[in-house]
Amino acid sequence: MINKGKKVGFYTLGCKLNFSETSSIGRLMTDEGYEVIPFEEKADIYVINTCSVTENADKKCRFTVRQALRKSPDAFVVVIGCYAQLKPKEIASIKGVDLVLGAAEKFQLPKILNDLTKNPCGMVVASEISKANTFFDAYSVGDRTRSFLKIQDGCDYKCTFCTIPLARGASRSDAPHNVIENANKLALAGVKEIVLTGVNTGDYGKGLDGDYNFYKLIQQLDLVDGIDRFRISSIEPNLLSDEIIEFVAQSNLFVPHFHIPLQSGSNKILSLMSRRYKRELYASRVAKIKREMPNACIGVDIIVGFPGETDEYFLETYQFLNELDIAYLHVFTYSERENTKAITFEGIVPQKIREERNNQLRILSEKKRRIFYQKFVGQTLDVLFEDDKNGILMSGFTPNYLKVYVPFQSELVNTTVPVVLESLDENGYFVGKISEKVLI
């Protein structure tokens, strides 16, 4: 092994799926004799896993490259991920970037790294996205409490604002037996919570033989020993069936927490976005969840400032969200993307108005979250505690995603215990007290 013993640091931008893939590529590097170290330390190689969804992807990539080279000026810099697939030549031109790998090549990184001689012009190894047709399994490790487990990749949807199909290719799924095997590995590693991730998680089953689907997968995962909780990271409303909701409601391991992208509360804008549902279906999904699981936490993705979003259409979205029984919003400001249909649409919303709408929905989100939390003051709920490096407070989450703080107790790390949710702090999160039953 030519580069055995070389130190490599990883930095991940973007989603939970990226984090799971970074972790898996890190394990591949370890298997080839590299030493994986924190990104903040001086390394021989830095690998930056990029995202194309977040705004200012180019700026973030450039900033991270500069960060790496300030620590280690002679380090070999590799850029992978969605942005690397979409803009390989642009990234290769960034000063200090030595190698850019596309979607089909990133999992071959250890084999490609034969020569760490820095390149004046970055080398690009990126196939056409149609070549990204193989599923590479991935899961995150390092945090004993929670792991992100990749079960699906790619997307066949053609939303007019989205570049993900161009960055990750067609929808494809991991084999069921491999998902179960990975879940068992994580259980043996002491992980207590698994978050199922994918580009379009509810599309799981695409590419597999027969009629195997997401519903059948979660039925199998519910039988895994050693895991306290399974959480679904995100699922499209048109793929969130009654049977999935009903199953989660009576499940042993799947928690009452759903993150469901909406993007707009206006049917006109949903149509312009080429989304596969109307607001009425979305409202019915929320109502069904709340009937089956009254304490369920529901999160929503929203895009503001999409072309054609008039004041009237934005007001439709605001009022629709205000009336929904949801817990929080993830608000994104629309930004133009090359090679998307939306970039040609009329009715461009001025940037200042986009920002104002974003702010209005963030305020609404905070209001919704506080109302949701207030319902549980005084109740006793199970909390899975995470490590906390400051040694003063530690935090954890209830099954329905309420964040709870208690005084640090090392013996509680990575354990699930009943906690009395006494009050809300200045940030609107719970201050709790370990139940007397645990103290006795």
C-alpha positions in Angstrom: 0.0 0.0 0.0 1.8 3.1 -1.3 0.2 5.6 1.1 0.0 3.4 4.1 0.1 5.5 7.3 -0.8 8.7 5.6 -3.3 10.9 7.6 -6.6 11.8 6.1 -9.2 14.3 7.3 -12.8 14.5 6.1 -15.3 17.4 6.0 -18.9 16.9 5.1 -21.3 19.5 3.7 -25.0 18.9 3.4 -27.4 16.1 4.3 -27.4 13.0 6.6 -26.9 10.9 3.5 -23.5 12.7 2.9 -22.5 12.0 6.5 -23.2 8.3 6.1 -21.2 8.2 2.9 -18.3 10.1 4.4 -18.1 7.7 7.2 -18.1 4.7 4.9 -15.4 6.1 2.7 -13.4 6.8 5.8 -13.6 3.1 6.7 -12.5 2.2 3.2 -9.5 4.4 3.7 -8.7 2.8 7.0 -8.9 -0.7 5.4 -6.2 0.5 2.9 -3.9 1.6 5.7 -4.7 5.3 6.0 -5.2 6.9 9.4 -8.4 8.9 9.6 -8.1 12.0 11.8 -10.3 15.0 12.7 -10.5 17.6 9.9 -9.2 20.2 12.3 -5.8 18.4 12.6 -2.9 18.5 10.2 -3.3 15.9 7.6 -1.6 14.6 4.4 -5.0 14.4 2.6 -8.2 16.3 3.0 -11.4 15.0 1.5 -14.3 17.4 1.2 -17.8 15.9 0.6 -19.9 18.6 -1.0 -23.6 19.4 -1.4 -25.5 21.0 -4.2 -28.7 21.7 -2.4 -27.4 24.2 0.1 -27.0 27.8 -1.1 -23.5 29.1 -2.0 -22.1 25.6 -2.6 -19.2 27.1 -4.5 -18.3 29.6 -1.7 -18.5 26.9 1.0 -16.3 24.6 -1.0 -13.7 27.3 -1.6 -13.7 28.3 2.1 -13.3 24.7 3.2 -10.3 24.2 0.8 -8.7 27.3 2.3 -9.3 26.0 5.8 -7.6 22.7 5.0 -4.5 24.3 3.4 -4.0 26.8 6.2 -3.5 23.8 8.5 -1.4 21.8 6.1 -0.2 23.8 3.0 1.2 20.7 1.2 -1.8 18.5 1.8 -3.5 16.7 -1.1 -7.1 18.0 -1.5 -9.9 15.8 -2.8 -13.4 17.0 -3.5 -16.3 14.6 -3.9 -20.1 14.7 -3.6 -23.0 16.2 -5.4 -21.4 19.5 -6.3 -18.4 17.7 -7.5 -20.5 15.7 -10.0 -22.4 18.8 -11.2 -19.4 21.2 -11.5 -16.2 19.1 -11.7 -14.2 21.5 -13.9 -15.2 24.5 -11.9 -14.1 22.8 -8.7 -10.9 21.5 -10.3 -10.0 25.2 -11.0 -10.1 26.1 -7.3 -6.6 26.9 -6.1 -5.4 24.0 -4.0 -7.8 21.3 -5.3 -5.9 18.3 -6.6 -8.6 15.7 -7.4 -12.3 15.8 -8.1 -14.3 12.6 -8.1 -17.8 12.1 -9.5 -20.7 10.1 -8.1 -19.6 6.9 -9.7 -16.0 7.2 -8.6 -16.1 8.5 -5.0 -16.2 5.1 -3.4 -13.1 4.2 -5.4 -11.1 6.9 -3.6 -8.6 4.6 -1.9 -7.7 2.9 -5.2 -7.4 6.1 -7.1 -5.0 7.7 -4.6 -1.8 6.3 -5.9 0.1 9.5 -6.3 -0.2 12.4 -3.7 1.8 14.8 -5.8 -0.1 18.1 -5.8 -1.5 19.2 -9.2 -1.3 22.8 -10.5 -4.6 22.1 -12.1 -6.9 19.6 -10.4 -7.5 16.3 -12.0 -11.1 15.3 -12.7 -12.3 11.7 -12.6 -16.1 12.0 -13.2 -18.2 9.8 -15.4 -21.6 10.8 -16.9 -24.2 10.5 -14.2 -25.8 7.6 -16.1 -22.8 5.5 -15.0 -23.8 6.1 -11.3 -26.1 3.1 -11.3 -24.5 0.9 -8.6 -25.6 1.1 -5.0 -22.8 1.5 -2.5 -24.0 0.9 1.1 -23.1 3.4 3.8 -23.6 4.1 7.4 -22.1 6.6 9.9 -20.1 5.5 12.9 -18.3 7.4 15.6 -21.4 8.5 17.5 -22.5 5.5 19.5 -25.9 7.0 20.1 -27.1 7.5 16.6 -26.2 6.3 13.1 -27.4 7.3 9.7 -28.0 4.2 7.6 -28.3 4.7 3.8 -30.9 2.5 2.3 -31.6 4.2 -1.1 -29.8 6.6 -3.5 -30.7 8.6 -6.5 -34.1 10.0 -7.6 -36.4 9.5 -10.6 -38.5 12.6 -9.8 -38.1 15.6 -12.0 -38.8 18.5 -9.7 -38.2 21.7 -11.7 -35.9 23.3 -9.0 -33.8 20.2 -8.2 -30.4 19.1 -9.5 -30.2 15.9 -7.3 -31.0 13.5 -10.2 -28.1 15.1 -12.2 -25.8 14.7 -9.2 -26.8 11.2 -7.9 -28.5 9.5 -10.8 -31.5 7.2 -11.0 -33.3 5.8 -8.0 -31.8 2.5 -6.6 -32.0 0.6 -3.4 -29.8 -1.5 -1.2 -30.6 -5.2 -0.9 -32.9 -5.9 2.1 -30.6 -8.5 3.6 -27.7 -6.0 3.4 -29.8 -3.3 5.2 -30.7 -5.8 7.9 -27.0 -6.9 8.2 -25.8 -3.3 8.5 -28.5 -2.6 11.2 -27.2 -5.7 13.1 -23.6 -4.5 12.8 -24.6 -1.1 14.3 -26.4 -2.8 17.1 -23.3 -4.9 17.9 -21.3 -1.6 17.8 -23.5 -0.2 20.6 -25.6 2.2 18.5 -29.0 2.8 20.0 -30.8 4.8 17.3 -30.7 4.3 13.5 -31.9 7.0 11.1 -32.9 5.6 7.7 -31.6 7.9 5.0 -31.7 8.2 1.2 -32.3 10.8 -1.5 -35.9 9.6 -1.8 -36.3 7.2 1.1 -39.9 6.2 0.5 -38.9 5.1 -3.0 -37.0 2.2 -1.5 -37.5 -1.0 -3.4 -36.8 0.6 -6.8 -34.5 -1.7 -8.7 -35.1 -4.7 -6.5 -36.7 -7.9 -7.7 -40.4 -8.4 -7.0 -42.6 -6.0 -5.2 -40.4 -5.4 -2.2 -40.8 -1.8 -0.8 -40.2 0.5 2.1 -43.2 -0.8 4.0 -41.8 -4.4 3.9 -38.3 -3.2 4.9 -39.5 -1.4 8.0 -41.4 -4.4 9.1 -38.2 -6.4 9.0 -36.1 -3.7 10.7 -38.6 -3.6 13.5 -37.4 -7.1 14.5 -33.7 -6.1 14.9 -32.3 -6.8 18.4 -30.2 -4.3 20.2 -31.6 -1.1 18.6 -33.8 1.1 20.8 -35.1 3.3 18.0 -35.5 3.6 14.2 -36.2 7.1 12.8 -37.2 7.9 9.2 -35.2 10.9 8.1 -37.5 12.2 5.4 -40.3 10.8 3.2 -42.3 12.3 0.4 -46.0 12.7 1.2 -47.2 10.8 -1.9 -45.1 7.8 -0.7 -46.1 8.0 3.0 -49.0 5.5 2.8 -51.6 4.7 5.4 -50.0 1.3 6.0 -46.7 2.9 6.8 -48.3 5.4 9.2 -50.4 2.6 10.9 -47.3 0.4 11.2 -45.2 3.1 12.9 -48.1 3.8 15.3 -47.9 0.2 16.7 -44.2 -0.4 16.0 -41.8 -1.6 18.7 -38.9 0.5 17.4 -40.0 3.1 14.9 -40.6 6.4 16.6 -43.5 8.9 16.1 -41.4 11.5 14.2 -42.0 12.3 10.5 -40.2 14.8 8.3 -42.3 15.3 5.2 -41.2 17.8 2.4 -44.0 20.1 1.4 -42.1 22.9 -0.5 -45.2 25.0 -1.0 -48.7 25.3 0.4 -50.0 26.6 -2.9 -51.3 24.1 -5.5 -50.3 26.5 -8.3 -46.7 26.6 -7.1 -46.6 22.8 -6.4 -47.7 22.3 -10.1 -44.9 24.7 -11.3 -42.4 22.7 -9.1 -43.7 19.4 -10.7 -44.4 18.0 -7.2 -46.4 14.7 -7.2 -49.2 15.8 -4.9 -51.5 18.7 -3.9 -51.8 20.4 -0.6 -55.0 18.5 0.1 -53.1 15.2 0.1 -50.4 16.7 2.4 -53.0 17.8 4.9 -54.6 14.4 4.9 -51.2 12.8 5.7 -50.7 15.1 8.6 -54.3 14.4 9.9 -53.8 10.7 9.6 -50.6 10.8 11.6 -52.2 12.8 14.3 -55.2 10.5 14.5 -52.9 7.5 14.9 -50.2 9.2 17.0 -51.5 12.4 18.7 -48.0 13.1 20.2 -46.1 12.7 16.9 -43.6 15.3 15.8 -44.0 16.4 12.2 -41.3 18.5 10.4 -41.8 20.2 7.1 -39.5 21.4 4.3 -40.5 24.6 2.6 -39.0 26.6 -0.3 -39.8 30.4 -0.5 -39.3 32.7 -3.4 -39.9 30.1 -6.2 -40.5 31.8 -9.6 -44.2 32.7 -9.8 -44.7 32.9 -6.1 -46.7 36.0 -5.8 -47.7 37.6 -2.5 -51.0 35.8 -2.8 -49.4 32.4 -3.3 -47.0 32.9 -0.4 -49.9 33.9 1.8 -51.6 30.6 0.9 -48.5 28.8 2.0 -48.3 30.7 5.3 -51.9 30.2 6.2 -51.8 26.5 5.2 -48.8 26.0 7.5 -50.3 28.0 10.3 -53.3 25.8 10.4 -51.4 22.5 10.1 -50.7 20.5 13.3 -46.9 20.4 12.8 -43.9 21.0 15.0 -41.2 22.8 13.0 -40.2 24.0 9.5 -36.9 23.7 7.6 -37.1 26.8 5.4 -35.0 27.2 2.2 -34.7 30.2 0.1 -35.0 29.4 -3.6 -31.8 29.8 -5.5 -31.3 29.4 -9.3 -29.7 26.2 -10.4 -28.2 25.6 -13.9 -29.8 22.8 -15.9 -33.2 23.0 -14.1 -36.5 23.9 -15.7 -37.2 26.5 -13.1 -34.3 28.7 -14.2 -36.3 29.5 -17.3 -39.6 30.4 -15.5 -41.0 33.9 -15.4 -42.1 35.7 -12.3 -38.7 35.9 -10.6 -39.0 37.0 -7.0 -36.6 39.7 -5.9 -33.9 38.5 -3.4 -35.0 40.9 -0.7 -38.6 39.5 -0.8 -37.3 35.9 -0.7 -35.3 36.8 2.4 -38.4 38.5 4.0 -40.5 35.4 3.3 -37.9 33.1 4.7 -37.8 35.2 7.9 -41.6 35.1 8.3 -41.6 31.3 8.1 -38.7 30.9 10.5 -40.7 33.0 13.0 -43.7 30.8 12.4 -41.5 27.7 12.8 -40.3 28.9 16.2 -43.9 29.6 17.2 -45.0 26.1 16.1 -42.1 24.4 17.9 -42.8 26.2 21.2 -46.5 25.3 21.0 -45.6 21.7 20.4 -43.1 21.6 23.3 -45.5 23.3 25.7 -47.9 20.3 25.4 -45.5 18.1 27.2 -44.5 20.2 30.2 -44.7 18.0 33.3 -44.9 14.7 31.4 -42.4 11.9 31.9 -40.9 10.6 28.6 -38.0 8.3 27.7 -34.9 10.2 26.6 -31.9 8.7 24.8 -28.9 10.7 26.0 -25.9 11.7 24.0 -22.4 12.6 25.1 -21.6 16.2 25.9 -18.1 17.4 25.9 -18.5 20.4 28.3 -19.2 18.1 31.2 -21.9 20.4 32.6 -25.1 19.6 30.7 -26.0 16.7 28.5 -28.8 16.5 26.0 -31.0 13.8 24.4 -34.2 13.3 22.5 -37.5 11.8 23.3 -39.0 9.4 20.7 -41.0 12.3 19.3 -37.9 14.5 18.9 -38.2 16.8 21.9 -34.8 18.0 23.0 -34.1 17.6 26.7 -31.2 18.9 28.9 -30.2 17.5 32.3 -27.0 17.9 34.4 -24.2 15.8 33.0 -23.9 12.2 34.3 -21.4 10.1 32.4 -23.3 6.9 33.2 -26.3 8.1 31.3 -24.5 8.5 27.9 -26.0 6.3 25.3 -28.8 5.1 27.6 -32.5 5.6 27.5 -34.1 6.7 30.8 -37.5 8.2 31.8 -37.2 12.0 32.4 -39.6 14.4 33.9 -39.9 17.4 31.5 -40.0 20.1 34.1 -39.8 23.4 32.2 -38.6 25.1 29.0 -35.3 27.1 29.0 -34.7 30.4 27.3 -34.2 28.7 23.9 -37.5 26.8 24.2 -35.9 23.3 24.9 -36.7 21.2 27.9 -34.9 21.2 31.3 -35.6 17.8 32.7 -35.1 15.7 35.9 -34.3 12.1 35.9 -37.3 10.1 37.1 -37.3 9.0 40.7 -37.7 5.4 39.4 -34.2 5.6 37.9 -32.6 7.2 41.0 -33.9 4.5 43.4 
